[in-house]
Amino acid sequence: MAEPSPRTGPRSDGPSSTAPSSEPSQPRAADRLRDILLTPGYLKVLVFCALIGIPVSLAAFWFLVGLHELEHFLWVTLPHDLGWDRPTWWWPLPLLLIAGLVVGQVVSRLPGRGGHIPAAGLHTGGTLPVTLPGVLLAAMASLPFGAVLGPEAPLIALGGGLALLFRDLVRAPATPQSTALLGAAGAAAAIAVIFGSPLVAAVLLIEIAGVGGPRLFAVMLPALLSSGVGALVFTGFGRWTGLQTGSLGLKLPSPVPRLDGPDVGWALLMAVAIGVAMRGVLGAGRRVAAFTEKAVIVRTVLCALGAAACAALYALITGRSPAEVASSGQSIISDLASNPHTWSVGALIAVLALKGTAYTLCLGSLRGGPIFPALFLGAAAGVLLAPLPGLGVLPAMAAGMAAATAATLRLPVSSVVLVALLLGSPDLMPLVIIAAVVAFITAELLPAVSVEGDVPRA
């Protein structure tokens, strides 16, 4: 299943002496791309990627169903059977003790160390079929039992590992190019299941793979920021003048907020503050990961119990469910967005402080992904700051989620697409773009976190 080199752009050498000097380079690049697409080896890879998308998506679906059912049993069904309306304050302690014990055993004894360490960030490489049992076991022990992490990293590992497993089963040639392409294709098929959008999966995998390197970000950020500012000016100028232009936008049945100066000003300040805060969380998570490298089982259990203590303390302070801290936040964020008035200022401050601490501990010790807790923390910060003069709840949540996700993932375009998909309102897109770019730049310009030794990824 060999395929040609992925380089499709024009080479830097000068034009041939037999060709006119005025001949443009674009046709040569287009011819080169057409030759690649017509190569039998590349076409075989495309067909194989299309085929493996079916079993990978099915496996990802049932994996998520298993996570959801186990989480529902542990946090809803079992407490109700014991006579409680919701989990009591100490409920996270035994669950996360089990999670720490199982993950510590997996990391120390099984190949692959249970998958990617969340503090090291998302990536598509390094998932071999032999590591899949450890990845799945660590994720099943972490996520339903109360780890403040999401399922996206195990899904990426599951999709990439299954794609390579199918390649080995059909005895296709194992080349570096096919490994990279199939791993990315399998990961994209799996990650599309959780986000419900192939567009988010494709953009996320492109940025994770680092296509184009730092130069891509250097070119992309000005274009992304300029597009957001341009959209703000265009929308505002049209509203001020009352004039109409042709538009491809769909008319939504529900009203959407109109952005104004205070929304943008507060969003900029929020993005800077959230960028600094999330960079601190990630740095602390890397230190936790370095801490758990020695005496793995004992220290993993200690970190898991620390996260459980945060959830228990939150329940004692606020009288609310400890599951609001001991979870990814994937299901709670919808309640936060729908009923922000049910959260008091004290509850919002407590969930930001204690869930942020538990998130830090889980980033370096348990197994999962960093996206959904970051989204929830950004949304909670937005609801907390929404009463500021001129700032509404939806603009504040949009800016908070975009800033927190971009600063955590360091993937600005993926963060914009993901938050825009969740909000479902194109009118908030300019604010999302500006917040994501400002938070990303803020996090990148801060000094790098120094940790003894490298944080292993798998």
Buried (B, 14 or more C-beta within 10 A) or exposed (E): BBBBEEEBEBEEEEEEEEEEEEEEEEEBBEEBEEEBEEBEBBEBBEEBBEEBBEBBBEBBEEBBEBBBEBBEEBBEEBBEEEEEEBBBBBBBBEBBBBBBBBBBBBBEEBBBBBBBBBBBBBBBBBBBBEBBBBBBBBBBBBBBBBBBBBBBBBBBBBBBBBBBBBBEEEEBEEEEBBBBBBBBBBBBBBBBBBBEBBEBBBBBBBBBBEEEEEEBBEEBBEEBBEBBBEBBEEBBEEEEEEEEEEEEEEEEEEEEBEBBEBBBEBBBEBBBBBBBBBBBBBBBBBBBBBBBBEEBBEBBBBBBBBBBBBBBBBBEBBEBBBBBBBBBBBBBBEEBBEEBEEBEEEBBBBBBBBBBBBBBBBBBBBBBBBBBBBBBBBBBBBBBBBEBEEBBBBBBBBBBBBBBBBBBBBBBBBBBBBBBEBBEBBBBBBBBBBBBBBBBBBBBEBEEBEBEEEBEBB
